[in-house]
Amino acid sequence: MTAAIIGGGILIFSSACTTTAVTASQESCTFTWSNIDDRDVLTAVSEARTLAKGEKWVPSMHVLRSGVAQVTGVKLDNPQTAITSLGKRVGQSLAPIGQMYPSKGRHGENSFGAAGRYVVYQVAPHLVDADFVMECGGKRLGSGHATSWQYGDSGGTVECGVKTGDESRIARMALELAC
C-alpha cells in the first residue's frame, strides 16, 4: 500500500488500484524516526601544496562523496515535511530537498599567513540518515528514509606535518589522504 498527501487530505492507493480519501490534514501527520545516523562526513579534499608566506591558491578539490537531500519510500506530496521533522528531531536546521551537499572547492582563493604545505577540505556537517514511519490520524500510511545535513558550507585548512588546534576526525582524515 502506498499513500500520498494531497492538499489537505491523504490518498491511499491499495493493491486493488482503488483510491480512498482519508480526511486527515497534513498537520495531523507525524513522523516516528529510527536508525538515526548523524555524523560529519569529509566530502572533498585538495592535493597538498607547498606555499610561500602570503601566496594565494585556488585549490582543485578531489570529490570523495557527493549526494543530495532526499526522501525515499512513501510518496509524500511535500517531502520537505519529512526533512523538517527530522531536523527538529536532531536539533539541526537541515538542507532542503534537492540541495547537493558541499563537495567542491570552498570559497575559491585561499591565502596563507605562513609558508607551509597545506590541504583544504570540505565537510557535510551533521549528515543525517534516518528511517521513518508516517502516521496520520492514528493510521500508519507508510515508511521511508530521509537524508540531509546541517544547512551551510563547512570546511577547513590544515598544514601537513604540523600539530594544530584542529584535532577533528575530519581534519585528520584530510591530512591522511593528502599529505
Helices and strands as residue ranges (DSSP letters): E 2-6, E 9-13, E 19-22, G 26-28, E 29-46, E 49-51, E 56-57, E 61-63, E 70-73, H 80-90, E 110-111, E 116-136, E 139-148, E 154-159, H 169-178
